[in-house]
Every structure is written in structure tokens, then in C-alpha cells.
Amino acid sequence: MENRELKEYLAEFADNAPMSIIIANPKKRKVYIPEECFMIKDENIGKPVLCIQIAEERDMDEEERKAAEEDEKGE
């Protein structure tokens, strides 16, 4: 993903809209619960970096598994 794509996507929402983060491994049917999100800005990196600290993992529920399976069929 490029910075431009993220900006275009975020521009579709109000500035004060809450944001959700879903971290998943569809092939393993796992979802990871974010604990903390932060950004890194460093002159040595030279690109935007979003870091997400994971609190725990859980198995996908039935609805999430079905969505993952449907997505795999579309590939």
C-alpha cells in the first residue's frame, strides 16, 4: 500500500471518526487483538510506519471463518 492510497481511503471519513484495526491471519484462522498502536517518524526510515503491539490471539469465529473462506475462493 502506498501513502497516497491510505490518504484517499481516510479522506472518505470524518476527521473525528473512530478507527478500527483488525489484525488477522486468515490461513491460520487467527485474529490478533491490538493492545497499542503508534507511529514511528525517523529520518533514517524515510517512510510512514504504523506499529501495532499485539495483546493476544484468538481463533476466528464462525462468521470470520466464512468470510476468510469466501475470500480464498475469490483468489
PDB file of N, CA, C and O in Angstrom:
ATOM      1  N   MET A   1       0.845  -1.176   0.000  1.00  0.00           N
ATOM      2  CA  MET A   1       0.000   0.000   0.000  1.00  0.00           C
ATOM      3  C   MET A   1       0.888   1.236   0.000  1.00  0.00           C
ATOM      4  O   MET A   1       1.913   1.291   0.679  1.00  0.00           O
ATOM      5  N   GLU A   2       0.481   2.190  -0.751  1.00  0.00           N
ATOM      6  CA  GLU A   2       1.207   3.459  -0.786  1.00  0.00           C
ATOM      7  C   GLU A   2       0.510   4.488   0.094  1.00  0.00           C
ATOM      8  O   GLU A   2      -0.691   4.390   0.346  1.00  0.00           O
ATOM      9  N   ASN A   3       1.263   5.463   0.554  1.00  0.00           N
ATOM     10  CA  ASN A   3       0.756   6.541   1.388  1.00  0.00           C
ATOM     11  C   ASN A   3      -0.443   7.215   0.718  1.00  0.00           C
ATOM     12  O   ASN A   3      -1.432   7.535   1.376  1.00  0.00           O
ATOM     13  N   ARG A   4      -0.343   7.426  -0.598  1.00  0.00           N
ATOM     14  CA  ARG A   4      -1.421   8.053  -1.367  1.00  0.00           C
ATOM     15  C   ARG A   4      -2.730   7.265  -1.221  1.00  0.00           C
ATOM     16  O   ARG A   4      -3.793   7.858  -1.035  1.00  0.00           O
ATOM     17  N   GLU A   5      -2.656   5.939  -1.305  1.00  0.00           N
ATOM     18  CA  GLU A   5      -3.851   5.097  -1.192  1.00  0.00           C
ATOM     19  C   GLU A   5      -4.491   5.212   0.190  1.00  0.00           C
ATOM     20  O   GLU A   5      -5.714   5.275   0.314  1.00  0.00           O
ATOM     21  N   LEU A   6      -3.664   5.237   1.212  1.00  0.00           N
ATOM     22  CA  LEU A   6      -4.178   5.374   2.575  1.00  0.00           C
ATOM     23  C   LEU A   6      -4.847   6.731   2.764  1.00  0.00           C
ATOM     24  O   LEU A   6      -5.919   6.819   3.363  1.00  0.00           O
ATOM     25  N   LYS A   7      -4.218   7.786   2.256  1.00  0.00           N
ATOM     26  CA  LYS A   7      -4.807   9.125   2.360  1.00  0.00           C
ATOM     27  C   LYS A   7      -6.156   9.203   1.648  1.00  0.00           C
ATOM     28  O   LYS A   7      -7.107   9.775   2.180  1.00  0.00           O
ATOM     29  N   GLU A   8      -6.239   8.634   0.452  1.00  0.00           N
ATOM     30  CA  GLU A   8      -7.502   8.639  -0.293  1.00  0.00           C
ATOM     31  C   GLU A   8      -8.589   7.897   0.477  1.00  0.00           C
ATOM     32  O   GLU A   8      -9.729   8.355   0.549  1.00  0.00           O
ATOM     33  N   TYR A   9      -8.239   6.775   1.040  1.00  0.00           N
ATOM     34  CA  TYR A   9      -9.203   5.985   1.811  1.00  0.00           C
ATOM     35  C   TYR A   9      -9.669   6.749   3.043  1.00  0.00           C
ATOM     36  O   TYR A   9     -10.870   6.839   3.294  1.00  0.00           O
ATOM     37  N   LEU A  10      -8.741   7.296   3.808  1.00  0.00           N
ATOM     38  CA  LEU A  10      -9.093   8.011   5.039  1.00  0.00           C
ATOM     39  C   LEU A  10      -9.882   9.290   4.756  1.00  0.00           C
ATOM     40  O   LEU A  10     -10.680   9.722   5.588  1.00  0.00           O
ATOM     41  N   ALA A  11      -9.663   9.893   3.596  1.00  0.00           N
ATOM     42  CA  ALA A  11     -10.376  11.127   3.240  1.00  0.00           C
ATOM     43  C   ALA A  11     -11.876  10.887   3.083  1.00  0.00           C
ATOM     44  O   ALA A  11     -12.652  11.843   3.088  1.00  0.00           O
ATOM     45  N   GLU A  12     -12.302   9.623   2.943  1.00  0.00           N
ATOM     46  CA  GLU A  12     -13.720   9.300   2.806  1.00  0.00           C
ATOM     47  C   GLU A  12     -14.473   9.413   4.134  1.00  0.00           C
ATOM     48  O   GLU A  12     -15.703   9.367   4.153  1.00  0.00           O
ATOM     49  N   PHE A  13     -13.745   9.558   5.241  1.00  0.00           N
ATOM     50  CA  PHE A  13     -14.349   9.572   6.571  1.00  0.00           C
ATOM     51  C   PHE A  13     -14.135  10.923   7.255  1.00  0.00           C
ATOM     52  O   PHE A  13     -13.210  11.664   6.922  1.00  0.00           O
ATOM     53  N   ALA A  14     -15.004  11.225   8.212  1.00  0.00           N
ATOM     54  CA  ALA A  14     -14.858  12.458   9.000  1.00  0.00           C
ATOM     55  C   ALA A  14     -13.567  12.398   9.817  1.00  0.00           C
ATOM     56  O   ALA A  14     -13.115  11.322  10.207  1.00  0.00           O
ATOM     57  N   ASP A  15     -12.982  13.570  10.068  1.00  0.00           N
ATOM     58  CA  ASP A  15     -11.737  13.627  10.838  1.00  0.00           C
ATOM     59  C   ASP A  15     -11.874  13.019  12.230  1.00  0.00           C
ATOM     60  O   ASP A  15     -10.909  12.480  12.771  1.00  0.00           O
ATOM     61  N   ASN A  16     -13.065  13.103  12.810  1.00  0.00           N
ATOM     62  CA  ASN A  16     -13.244  12.596  14.182  1.00  0.00           C
ATOM     63  C   ASN A  16     -13.858  11.190  14.215  1.00  0.00           C
ATOM     64  O   ASN A  16     -14.279  10.730  15.276  1.00  0.00           O
ATOM     65  N   ALA A  17     -13.914  10.501  13.061  1.00  0.00           N
ATOM     66  CA  ALA A  17     -14.467   9.146  13.021  1.00  0.00           C
ATOM     67  C   ALA A  17     -13.539   8.188  13.760  1.00  0.00           C
ATOM     68  O   ALA A  17     -12.325   8.237  13.560  1.00  0.00           O
ATOM     69  N   PRO A  18     -14.080   7.320  14.608  1.00  0.00           N
ATOM     70  CA  PRO A  18     -13.229   6.334  15.275  1.00  0.00           C
ATOM     71  C   PRO A  18     -12.671   5.357  14.242  1.00  0.00           C
ATOM     72  O   PRO A  18     -13.276   5.140  13.192  1.00  0.00           O
ATOM     73  N   MET A  19     -11.535   4.781  14.541  1.00  0.00           N
ATOM     74  CA  MET A  19     -10.875   3.878  13.610  1.00  0.00           C
ATOM     75  C   MET A  19     -10.786   2.486  14.217  1.00  0.00           C
ATOM     76  O   MET A  19     -10.507   2.341  15.407  1.00  0.00           O
ATOM     77  N   SER A  20     -11.019   1.478  13.414  1.00  0.00           N
ATOM     78  CA  SER A  20     -10.888   0.092  13.857  1.00  0.00           C
ATOM     79  C   SER A  20      -9.678  -0.526  13.190  1.00  0.00           C
ATOM     80  O   SER A  20      -9.345  -0.204  12.049  1.00  0.00           O
ATOM     81  N   ILE A  21      -9.024  -1.417  13.915  1.00  0.00           N
ATOM     82  CA  ILE A  21      -7.883  -2.145  13.364  1.00  0.00           C
ATOM     83  C   ILE A  21      -8.161  -3.624  13.553  1.00  0.00           C
ATOM     84  O   ILE A  21      -8.433  -4.083  14.663  1.00  0.00           O
ATOM     85  N   ILE A  22      -8.091  -4.360  12.460  1.00  0.00           N
ATOM     86  CA  ILE A  22      -8.257  -5.804  12.512  1.00  0.00           C
ATOM     87  C   ILE A  22      -6.955  -6.427  12.035  1.00  0.00           C
ATOM     88  O   ILE A  22      -6.492  -6.152  10.928  1.00  0.00           O
ATOM     89  N   ILE A  23      -6.376  -7.260  12.873  1.00  0.00           N
ATOM     90  CA  ILE A  23      -5.144  -7.953  12.517  1.00  0.00           C
ATOM     91  C   ILE A  23      -5.493  -9.433  12.460  1.00  0.00           C
ATOM     92  O   ILE A  23      -5.951 -10.010  13.446  1.00  0.00           O
ATOM     93  N   ALA A  24      -5.275 -10.040  11.306  1.00  0.00           N
ATOM     94  CA  ALA A  24      -5.698 -11.423  11.149  1.00  0.00           C
ATOM     95  C   ALA A  24      -4.711 -12.213  10.304  1.00  0.00           C
ATOM     96  O   ALA A  24      -3.969 -11.660   9.492  1.00  0.00           O
ATOM     97  N   ASN A  25      -4.727 -13.514  10.521  1.00  0.00           N
ATOM     98  CA  ASN A  25      -4.029 -14.450   9.661  1.00  0.00           C
ATOM     99  C   ASN A  25      -5.094 -15.409   9.144  1.00  0.00           C
ATOM    100  O   ASN A  25      -5.346 -16.446   9.757  1.00  0.00           O
ATOM    101  N   PRO A  26      -5.726 -15.067   8.010  1.00  0.00           N
ATOM    102  CA  PRO A  26      -6.848 -15.868   7.516  1.00  0.00           C
ATOM    103  C   PRO A  26      -6.501 -17.336   7.276  1.00  0.00           C
ATOM    104  O   PRO A  26      -7.330 -18.214   7.518  1.00  0.00           O
ATOM    105  N   LYS A  27      -5.293 -17.610   6.806  1.00  0.00           N
ATOM    106  CA  LYS A  27      -4.924 -19.004   6.535  1.00  0.00           C
ATOM    107  C   LYS A  27      -4.879 -19.838   7.813  1.00  0.00           C
ATOM    108  O   LYS A  27      -5.231 -21.018   7.795  1.00  0.00           O
ATOM    109  N   LYS A  28      -4.453 -19.238   8.909  1.00  0.00           N
ATOM    110  CA  LYS A  28      -4.415 -19.946  10.197  1.00  0.00           C
ATOM    111  C   LYS A  28      -5.701 -19.766  10.986  1.00  0.00           C
ATOM    112  O   LYS A  28      -5.877 -20.355  12.052  1.00  0.00           O
ATOM    113  N   ARG A  29      -6.618 -18.925  10.437  1.00  0.00           N
ATOM    114  CA  ARG A  29      -7.903 -18.640  11.093  1.00  0.00           C
ATOM    115  C   ARG A  29      -7.699 -18.046  12.494  1.00  0.00           C
ATOM    116  O   ARG A  29      -8.351 -18.443  13.459  1.00  0.00           O
ATOM    117  N   LYS A  30      -6.775 -17.087  12.572  1.00  0.00           N
ATOM    118  CA  LYS A  30      -6.470 -16.407  13.832  1.00  0.00           C
ATOM    119  C   LYS A  30      -6.731 -14.916  13.704  1.00  0.00           C
ATOM    120  O   LYS A  30      -6.561 -14.333  12.633  1.00  0.00           O
ATOM    121  N   VAL A  31      -7.144 -14.308  14.802  1.00  0.00           N
ATOM    122  CA  VAL A  31      -7.313 -12.865  14.911  1.00  0.00           C
ATOM    123  C   VAL A  31      -6.457 -12.417  16.085  1.00  0.00           C
ATOM    124  O   VAL A  31      -6.410 -13.083  17.119  1.00  0.00           O
ATOM    125  N   TYR A  32      -5.787 -11.300  15.922  1.00  0.00           N
ATOM    126  CA  TYR A  32      -4.883 -10.787  16.951  1.00  0.00           C
ATOM    127  C   TYR A  32      -5.451  -9.485  17.494  1.00  0.00           C
ATOM    128  O   TYR A  32      -5.780  -8.575  16.733  1.00  0.00           O
ATOM    129  N   ILE A  33      -5.562  -9.404  18.805  1.00  0.00           N
ATOM    130  CA  ILE A  33      -6.157  -8.250  19.459  1.00  0.00           C
ATOM    131  C   ILE A  33      -5.084  -7.172  19.655  1.00  0.00           C
ATOM    132  O   ILE A  33      -4.084  -7.412  20.331  1.00  0.00           O
ATOM    133  N   PRO A  34      -5.287  -5.982  19.065  1.00  0.00           N
ATOM    134  CA  PRO A  34      -4.291  -4.923  19.250  1.00  0.00           C
ATOM    135  C   PRO A  34      -4.358  -4.346  20.666  1.00  0.00           C
ATOM    136  O   PRO A  34      -5.438  -4.129  21.215  1.00  0.00           O
ATOM    137  N   GLU A  35      -3.201  -4.109  21.229  1.00  0.00           N
ATOM    138  CA  GLU A  35      -3.109  -3.511  22.569  1.00  0.00           C
ATOM    139  C   GLU A  35      -2.775  -2.025  22.474  1.00  0.00           C
ATOM    140  O   GLU A  35      -3.352  -1.194  23.177  1.00  0.00           O
ATOM    141  N   GLU A  36      -1.846  -1.718  21.603  1.00  0.00           N
ATOM    142  CA  GLU A  36      -1.416  -0.323  21.455  1.00  0.00           C
ATOM    143  C   GLU A  36      -0.983  -0.092  20.014  1.00  0.00           C
ATOM    144  O   GLU A  36      -0.352  -0.948  19.394  1.00  0.00           O
ATOM    145  N   CYS A  37      -1.331   1.075  19.494  1.00  0.00           N
ATOM    146  CA  CYS A  37      -0.911   1.474  18.153  1.00  0.00           C
ATOM    147  C   CYS A  37      -0.100   2.755  18.263  1.00  0.00           C
ATOM    148  O   CYS A  37      -0.443   3.659  19.025  1.00  0.00           O
ATOM    149  N   PHE A  38       0.969   2.819  17.502  1.00  0.00           N
ATOM    150  CA  PHE A  38       1.775   4.038  17.497  1.00  0.00           C
ATOM    151  C   PHE A  38       2.471   4.175  16.156  1.00  0.00           C
ATOM    152  O   PHE A  38       2.600   3.210  15.402  1.00  0.00           O
ATOM    153  N   MET A  39       2.915   5.384  15.874  1.00  0.00           N
ATOM    154  CA  MET A  39       3.587   5.674  14.615  1.00  0.00           C
ATOM    155  C   MET A  39       5.042   6.017  14.882  1.00  0.00           C
ATOM    156  O   MET A  39       5.390   6.569  15.926  1.00  0.00           O
ATOM    157  N   ILE A  40       5.874   5.680  13.925  1.00  0.00           N
ATOM    158  CA  ILE A  40       7.299   5.983  14.039  1.00  0.00           C
ATOM    159  C   ILE A  40       7.658   6.981  12.948  1.00  0.00           C
ATOM    160  O   ILE A  40       7.342   6.785  11.775  1.00  0.00           O
ATOM    161  N   LYS A  41       8.313   8.036  13.350  1.00  0.00           N
ATOM    162  CA  LYS A  41       8.840   9.006  12.388  1.00  0.00           C
ATOM    163  C   LYS A  41      10.315   9.168  12.708  1.00  0.00           C
ATOM    164  O   LYS A  41      10.692   9.647  13.778  1.00  0.00           O
ATOM    165  N   ASP A  42      11.130   8.762  11.767  1.00  0.00           N
ATOM    166  CA  ASP A  42      12.572   8.782  11.966  1.00  0.00           C
ATOM    167  C   ASP A  42      13.222   9.133  10.636  1.00  0.00           C
ATOM    168  O   ASP A  42      12.844   8.587   9.601  1.00  0.00           O
ATOM    169  N   GLU A  43      14.169  10.012  10.651  1.00  0.00           N
ATOM    170  CA  GLU A  43      14.803  10.439   9.404  1.00  0.00           C
ATOM    171  C   GLU A  43      15.512   9.285   8.695  1.00  0.00           C
ATOM    172  O   GLU A  43      15.720   9.357   7.484  1.00  0.00           O
ATOM    173  N   ASN A  44      15.887   8.233   9.406  1.00  0.00           N
ATOM    174  CA  ASN A  44      16.559   7.097   8.790  1.00  0.00           C
ATOM    175  C   ASN A  44      15.593   6.116   8.129  1.00  0.00           C
ATOM    176  O   ASN A  44      16.008   5.300   7.306  1.00  0.00           O
ATOM    177  N   ILE A  45      14.319   6.188   8.478  1.00  0.00           N
ATOM    178  CA  ILE A  45      13.344   5.259   7.901  1.00  0.00           C
ATOM    179  C   ILE A  45      12.843   5.770   6.556  1.00  0.00           C
ATOM    180  O   ILE A  45      12.828   5.020   5.580  1.00  0.00           O
ATOM    181  N   GLY A  46      12.437   7.025   6.489  1.00  0.00           N
ATOM    182  CA  GLY A  46      12.060   7.641   5.223  1.00  0.00           C
ATOM    183  C   GLY A  46      10.691   7.263   4.670  1.00  0.00           C
ATOM    184  O   GLY A  46      10.378   7.611   3.532  1.00  0.00           O
ATOM    185  N   LYS A  47       9.867   6.558   5.446  1.00  0.00           N
ATOM    186  CA  LYS A  47       8.510   6.246   5.002  1.00  0.00           C
ATOM    187  C   LYS A  47       7.623   6.099   6.235  1.00  0.00           C
ATOM    188  O   LYS A  47       8.131   5.868   7.332  1.00  0.00           O
ATOM    189  N   PRO A  48       6.307   6.229   6.074  1.00  0.00           N
ATOM    190  CA  PRO A  48       5.409   6.111   7.225  1.00  0.00           C
ATOM    191  C   PRO A  48       5.456   4.690   7.806  1.00  0.00           C
ATOM    192  O   PRO A  48       5.496   3.707   7.067  1.00  0.00           O
ATOM    193  N   VAL A  49       5.451   4.605   9.120  1.00  0.00           N
ATOM    194  CA  VAL A  49       5.448   3.306   9.799  1.00  0.00           C
ATOM    195  C   VAL A  49       4.397   3.327  10.897  1.00  0.00           C
ATOM    196  O   VAL A  49       4.437   4.174  11.790  1.00  0.00           O
ATOM    197  N   LEU A  50       3.466   2.400  10.829  1.00  0.00           N
ATOM    198  CA  LEU A  50       2.454   2.218  11.860  1.00  0.00           C
ATOM    199  C   LEU A  50       2.785   0.921  12.584  1.00  0.00           C
ATOM    200  O   LEU A  50       2.883  -0.131  11.952  1.00  0.00           O
ATOM    201  N   CYS A  51       2.959   0.981  13.897  1.00  0.00           N
ATOM    202  CA  CYS A  51       3.287  -0.195  14.698  1.00  0.00           C
ATOM    203  C   CYS A  51       2.078  -0.586  15.539  1.00  0.00           C
ATOM    204  O   CYS A  51       1.393   0.269  16.099  1.00  0.00           O
ATOM    205  N   ILE A  52       1.829  -1.883  15.618  1.00  0.00           N
ATOM    206  CA  ILE A  52       0.702  -2.385  16.390  1.00  0.00           C
ATOM    207  C   ILE A  52       1.219  -3.461  17.334  1.00  0.00           C
ATOM    208  O   ILE A  52       1.709  -4.505  16.904  1.00  0.00           O
ATOM    209  N   GLN A  53       1.102  -3.188  18.614  1.00  0.00           N
ATOM    210  CA  GLN A  53       1.502  -4.156  19.629  1.00  0.00           C
ATOM    211  C   GLN A  53       0.324  -5.094  19.871  1.00  0.00           C
ATOM    212  O   GLN A  53      -0.799  -4.643  20.096  1.00  0.00           O
ATOM    213  N   ILE A  54       0.579  -6.380  19.825  1.00  0.00           N
ATOM    214  CA  ILE A  54      -0.468  -7.381  19.964  1.00  0.00           C
ATOM    215  C   ILE A  54      -0.623  -7.789  21.429  1.00  0.00           C
ATOM    216  O   ILE A  54       0.361  -8.051  22.120  1.00  0.00           O
ATOM    217  N   ALA A  55      -1.881  -7.837  21.892  1.00  0.00           N
ATOM    218  CA  ALA A  55      -2.159  -8.234  23.263  1.00  0.00           C
ATOM    219  C   ALA A  55      -2.362  -9.743  23.364  1.00  0.00           C
ATOM    220  O   ALA A  55      -1.830 -10.384  24.270  1.00  0.00           O
ATOM    221  N   GLU A  56      -3.126 -10.307  22.441  1.00  0.00           N
ATOM    222  CA  GLU A  56      -3.417 -11.741  22.480  1.00  0.00           C
ATOM    223  C   GLU A  56      -3.941 -12.185  21.121  1.00  0.00           C
ATOM    224  O   GLU A  56      -4.250 -11.362  20.259  1.00  0.00           O
ATOM    225  N   GLU A  57      -4.036 -13.497  20.945  1.00  0.00           N
ATOM    226  CA  GLU A  57      -4.623 -14.036  19.727  1.00  0.00           C
ATOM    227  C   GLU A  57      -5.838 -14.872  20.096  1.00  0.00           C
ATOM    228  O   GLU A  57      -5.961 -15.378  21.211  1.00  0.00           O
ATOM    229  N   ARG A  58      -6.733 -14.997  19.118  1.00  0.00           N
ATOM    230  CA  ARG A  58      -7.904 -15.852  19.312  1.00  0.00           C
ATOM    231  C   ARG A  58      -8.239 -16.509  17.992  1.00  0.00           C
ATOM    232  O   ARG A  58      -7.838 -16.033  16.930  1.00  0.00           O
ATOM    233  N   ASP A  59      -8.973 -17.599  18.063  1.00  0.00           N
ATOM    234  CA  ASP A  59      -9.456 -18.247  16.852  1.00  0.00           C
ATOM    235  C   ASP A  59     -10.551 -17.388  16.240  1.00  0.00           C
ATOM    236  O   ASP A  59     -11.293 -16.712  16.953  1.00  0.00           O
ATOM    237  N   MET A  60     -10.648 -17.418  14.919  1.00  0.00           N
ATOM    238  CA  MET A  60     -11.733 -16.695  14.250  1.00  0.00           C
ATOM    239  C   MET A  60     -13.064 -17.324  14.632  1.00  0.00           C
ATOM    240  O   MET A  60     -13.169 -18.538  14.809  1.00  0.00           O
ATOM    241  N   ASP A  61     -14.086 -16.468  14.755  1.00  0.00           N
ATOM    242  CA  ASP A  61     -15.422 -17.004  15.000  1.00  0.00           C
ATOM    243  C   ASP A  61     -15.988 -17.502  13.671  1.00  0.00           C
ATOM    244  O   ASP A  61     -15.359 -17.352  12.624  1.00  0.00           O
ATOM    245  N   GLU A  62     -17.169 -18.090  13.723  1.00  0.00           N
ATOM    246  CA  GLU A  62     -17.753 -18.711  12.532  1.00  0.00           C
ATOM    247  C   GLU A  62     -17.920 -17.721  11.383  1.00  0.00           C
ATOM    248  O   GLU A  62     -17.616 -18.046  10.235  1.00  0.00           O
ATOM    249  N   GLU A  63     -18.395 -16.532  11.680  1.00  0.00           N
ATOM    250  CA  GLU A  63     -18.594 -15.518  10.642  1.00  0.00           C
ATOM    251  C   GLU A  63     -17.269 -15.119   9.993  1.00  0.00           C
ATOM    252  O   GLU A  63     -17.189 -14.976   8.773  1.00  0.00           O
ATOM    253  N   GLU A  64     -16.237 -14.941  10.809  1.00  0.00           N
ATOM    254  CA  GLU A  64     -14.920 -14.570  10.281  1.00  0.00           C
ATOM    255  C   GLU A  64     -14.334 -15.704   9.437  1.00  0.00           C
ATOM    256  O   GLU A  64     -13.739 -15.454   8.389  1.00  0.00           O
ATOM    257  N   ARG A  65     -14.501 -16.941   9.888  1.00  0.00           N
ATOM    258  CA  ARG A  65     -14.007 -18.090   9.111  1.00  0.00           C
ATOM    259  C   ARG A  65     -14.695 -18.159   7.745  1.00  0.00           C
ATOM    260  O   ARG A  65     -14.047 -18.394   6.725  1.00  0.00           O
ATOM    261  N   LYS A  66     -16.005 -17.953   7.737  1.00  0.00           N
ATOM    262  CA  LYS A  66     -16.748 -17.985   6.475  1.00  0.00           C
ATOM    263  C   LYS A  66     -16.257 -16.889   5.531  1.00  0.00           C
ATOM    264  O   LYS A  66     -16.099 -17.127   4.334  1.00  0.00           O
ATOM    265  N   ALA A  67     -16.015 -15.695   6.061  1.00  0.00           N
ATOM    266  CA  ALA A  67     -15.515 -14.584   5.236  1.00  0.00           C
ATOM    267  C   ALA A  67     -14.141 -14.922   4.673  1.00  0.00           C
ATOM    268  O   ALA A  67     -13.857 -14.633   3.510  1.00  0.00           O
ATOM    269  N   ALA A  68     -13.285 -15.532   5.491  1.00  0.00           N
ATOM    270  CA  ALA A  68     -11.955 -15.913   5.025  1.00  0.00           C
ATOM    271  C   ALA A  68     -12.050 -16.966   3.918  1.00  0.00           C
ATOM    272  O   ALA A  68     -11.328 -16.901   2.924  1.00  0.00           O
ATOM    273  N   GLU A  69     -12.943 -17.929   4.101  1.00  0.00           N
ATOM    274  CA  GLU A  69     -13.131 -18.979   3.090  1.00  0.00           C
ATOM    275  C   GLU A  69     -13.650 -18.387   1.778  1.00  0.00           C
ATOM    276  O   GLU A  69     -13.195 -18.771   0.700  1.00  0.00           O
ATOM    277  N   GLU A  70     -14.603 -17.451   1.867  1.00  0.00           N
ATOM    278  CA  GLU A  70     -15.137 -16.802   0.669  1.00  0.00           C
ATOM    279  C   GLU A  70     -14.051 -16.014  -0.054  1.00  0.00           C
ATOM    280  O   GLU A  70     -13.975 -16.020  -1.283  1.00  0.00           O
ATOM    281  N   ASP A  71     -13.218 -15.339   0.723  1.00  0.00           N
ATOM    282  CA  ASP A  71     -12.118 -14.568   0.136  1.00  0.00           C
ATOM    283  C   ASP A  71     -11.146 -15.491  -0.584  1.00  0.00           C
ATOM    284  O   ASP A  71     -10.656 -15.158  -1.663  1.00  0.00           O
ATOM    285  N   GLU A  72     -10.865 -16.646   0.005  1.00  0.00           N
ATOM    286  CA  GLU A  72      -9.946 -17.609  -0.631  1.00  0.00           C
ATOM    287  C   GLU A  72     -10.527 -18.143  -1.925  1.00  0.00           C
ATOM    288  O   GLU A  72      -9.778 -18.395  -2.869  1.00  0.00           O
ATOM    289  N   LYS A  73     -11.817 -18.320  -2.000  1.00  0.00           N
ATOM    290  CA  LYS A  73     -12.457 -18.817  -3.229  1.00  0.00           C
ATOM    291  C   LYS A  73     -12.340 -17.791  -4.347  1.00  0.00           C
ATOM    292  O   LYS A  73     -12.284 -18.153  -5.522  1.00  0.00           O
ATOM    293  N   GLY A  74     -12.302 -16.503  -3.981  1.00  0.00           N
ATOM    294  CA  GLY A  74     -12.216 -15.433  -4.967  1.00  0.00           C
ATOM    295  C   GLY A  74     -10.822 -15.232  -5.529  1.00  0.00           C
ATOM    296  O   GLY A  74     -10.655 -14.518  -6.519  1.00  0.00           O
ATOM    297  N   GLU A  75      -9.823 -15.845  -4.921  1.00  0.00           N
ATOM    298  CA  GLU A  75      -8.427 -15.626  -5.385  1.00  0.00           C
ATOM    299  C   GLU A  75      -8.121 -16.352  -6.643  1.00  0.00           C
ATOM    300  O   GLU A  75      -7.003 -16.267  -7.149  1.00  0.00           O
TER     301      GLU A  75
END
